[in-house]
Amino acid sequence: MWELIKKRIKFQPTRDNNYYWGLALLQAGILTIFWYLKFDLFEPLSFLITFLICGWGFVLLWKSDNDLRFKQAQTRIEQLERELLYTKLMITPAHLLKRNRR
């Protein structure tokens, strides 16, 4: 399905599917609020449905954002570990490196 969307509208998704589904659900929830207010259909059940749709969309966006931040932090930590190891190897004398190997 993503391939069809990419071909038709030149859409380049950079985030995971949870992000886009969350955005779609939030927009659907906002549209239902306007629909209910325009036609005076706002009842407790419709409020509950709209609240659940918006809540679900918000949770998906939150999950996507947390996953992205965790991935970025993990790659930064790995980069810092490589730099630290490289610095340690450059500073430590060679005879001490041989003794620590077992």
C-alpha positions as CSV (number, residue, x, y, z in Angstrom):
1,M,0.0,0.0,0.0
2,W,2.9,2.4,0.8
3,E,4.4,1.8,-2.6
4,L,1.1,2.8,-4.3
5,I,1.0,6.0,-2.2
6,K,4.6,6.8,-2.9
7,K,4.0,6.4,-6.7
8,R,0.8,8.4,-6.8
9,I,1.6,11.5,-4.6
10,K,5.4,11.2,-4.2
11,F,5.0,10.6,-0.5
12,Q,8.3,9.9,1.3
13,P,7.5,8.6,4.8
14,T,10.3,9.1,7.3
15,R,8.5,7.9,10.4
16,D,6.9,4.6,11.4
17,N,3.3,3.7,10.7
18,N,2.2,4.5,14.2
19,Y,3.0,8.2,13.6
20,Y,0.8,8.4,10.5
21,W,-2.0,6.4,11.9
22,G,-2.0,8.6,15.0
23,L,-2.2,11.7,12.9
24,A,-5.1,10.3,10.9
25,L,-7.0,9.3,14.0
26,L,-6.5,12.8,15.6
27,Q,-7.7,14.4,12.4
28,A,-10.7,12.1,12.3
29,G,-11.5,12.9,15.9
30,I,-11.4,16.6,15.3
31,L,-13.5,16.3,12.2
32,T,-16.1,14.3,14.2
33,I,-16.2,17.1,16.8
34,F,-16.9,19.7,14.1
35,W,-19.5,17.3,12.5
36,Y,-21.3,16.9,15.9
37,L,-21.3,20.6,16.6
38,K,-22.5,21.6,13.1
39,F,-25.4,19.2,13.1
40,D,-26.1,19.4,16.8
41,L,-25.6,15.7,17.3
42,F,-23.3,15.9,20.3
43,E,-24.5,13.3,22.9
44,P,-22.6,11.5,25.7
45,L,-22.0,8.4,23.5
46,S,-20.6,10.5,20.6
47,F,-18.3,12.4,23.1
48,L,-17.0,9.0,24.3
49,I,-16.4,7.8,20.8
50,T,-14.6,11.0,19.8
51,F,-12.6,10.9,23.1
52,L,-11.5,7.4,22.4
53,I,-10.5,8.1,18.8
54,C,-8.4,11.2,19.8
55,G,-6.9,9.3,22.8
56,W,-5.9,6.4,20.5
57,G,-4.3,8.8,18.0
58,F,-2.5,10.6,20.8
59,V,-1.1,7.3,22.2
60,L,0.1,6.2,18.8
61,L,1.9,9.6,18.3
62,W,3.4,9.4,21.7
63,K,4.6,5.8,21.1
64,S,6.1,6.8,17.8
65,D,7.9,9.8,19.2
66,N,9.3,7.8,22.1
67,D,10.5,5.0,19.8
68,L,12.2,7.6,17.6
69,R,13.9,9.4,20.5
70,F,15.0,6.0,21.9
71,K,16.5,5.0,18.6
72,Q,18.3,8.4,18.3
73,A,19.7,8.1,21.8
74,Q,20.8,4.5,21.2
75,T,22.7,5.5,18.1
76,R,24.3,8.4,19.9
77,I,25.4,6.2,22.8
78,E,26.9,3.6,20.4
79,Q,28.8,6.4,18.6
80,L,30.1,7.8,21.9
81,E,31.2,4.2,23.0
82,R,33.1,3.8,19.7
83,E,34.8,7.2,20.2
84,L,35.6,6.4,23.8
85,L,37.1,3.0,22.8
86,Y,39.2,4.7,20.0
87,T,40.4,7.3,22.4
88,K,41.3,4.7,25.0
89,L,43.3,2.7,22.4
90,M,45.1,5.8,21.3
91,I,46.1,7.0,24.8
92,T,46.9,3.7,26.4
93,P,50.4,2.5,25.8
94,A,50.8,-0.7,23.7
95,H,52.4,-2.8,26.5
96,L,49.4,-2.2,28.8
97,L,47.0,-3.3,26.1
98,K,48.7,-6.6,25.7
99,R,48.7,-7.3,29.5
100,N,44.9,-6.7,29.7
101,R,44.1,-9.2,27.0
102,R,43.2,-12.6,28.4
